[in-house]
Amino acid sequence: MKIRPFGVEQWMNEWETRCEYNLAETCVESLTMQQLLAMTGKTREVLDEMLNIKMTYGHITGSERLRQLISEQYSQQSAENILITHGAIGANALIYETLVEPGDTVISVLPTYQQHYSIPASYGADVKILPLREENGFLPDVIELKSLIDDKTKLIAINNPNNPTGALIDEALLREIVEVARSAGAWLLCDEVYRGTDQHGDGYTAAMADLYEKGISTASMSKAYSLAGLRLGWIAGPVALLKDVEIHRDYNTVSVGVLDDYFATLALENRDKILARNQKMLRDNLMTLDTWVNNEPLVSYVKPRAGTTALLKYDLPVSSREFCVRLLERYGVMFTPGEALDMEGYLRIGFANNSEVMKQGLALVSRFIRELSEENR
């Protein structure tokens, strides 16, 4: 099996340990274990309990306690509708491995996480791209989606909230997309790894698993919960589908780490505290970013409604990779080039980390833009 190099991951591997101001990070600023334990209010008891955990495989499909807590994020799911995976990246990969065969049609939005079109293409699927356009607020066009449906359509993949644009599909539009999928008898996979980060309300929009009998939601502890180091995600969906996924999962996962399961459980038992911290950080930082964009005449964007990233459009005669490499080498500031997202002419910024780092980094980006402008006069 041949597969395209993963653009974003290759870029992050190359540069993220060499930058001074990381404005490419997509996780809300990571928690330390000390911070997590402090949120429980019982650090000593937790440590005592942890020291008595036997380092076995643990629960193969995830502990009942953890799966129950995850199910409470949904309105129509129970613990049996949840399967624990190695991050959301493992959840998505397992869905494609289970459902997609050569000759199937898979429809994926773009931009999105590259898994959603490169993996099915590597399995021999006919991947059709539904472009998300700036003039539509980077939201899917349902009429255009209908035009891509054929008699071999097996799966439609969307990403909500969207990475990298921060666009948010509301429940009404999600239901329209569901009707298109239902008309084709297709599965509808929604990568919801940024769910919980909406800029308004409680941070949550409707989940696909709750809206459609063939709806699948994937998510993880990485983004909204600031615990990427746990490498723990999940699939929410129909029980029969999860049983099929388990067959494939047995070959490449067995179980997640017993400590990953334990600490994810602690985090979800204190979900309200983590989300309050993270939503405040995201909302404050987006105000900072919005002010910066509005004061940069050569930069524009569709303001994110959710998520941890924004897609910046720039008006300079350099490629996105050249822009990013020169910025890194000159000032140590890291963006992600649109080239790595199949979106040339754009830059992805993460606004979910330390606010002072972001402010200092953006000031240096402004200086760099002025220098590029002078060069190209």
Buried (B, 14 or more C-beta within 10 A) or exposed (E): EEEEEBBBBEBBEEBEEEBEBBBBBBBBBBBEBEEBBBBBEEBEEBEEEBEEEEEEEBBBBBBEBBBBBBBEBBEEBEBEBBBBBBBBBBBBBBBBBBBBEEEBBBBBBBBBBBBBBBBBBBBEBBBBBBEBEBEEEBBBEBEEBEEBBEEBBBBBBBBBBBBBBBBBBEEEBBEBBBEBBBEBEBBBBBBBBBBBBBBEEEBBBBBBBBBBEBBBBBBBBBBBBBBBBBBBBBBBBBEEBBEBBBEBBEEEBEBBBBBBBBBBBBBBBBBEBBBEBBBEBBBEBBEBBBEBBEEBEEBEBBBBBBBBBBBBBBEBEBBBBBBBBBBBEEBBBBBBBBBBBBBEBBBBBBBBBBBEBBBBBBBBBBBBBEEBEEEEE
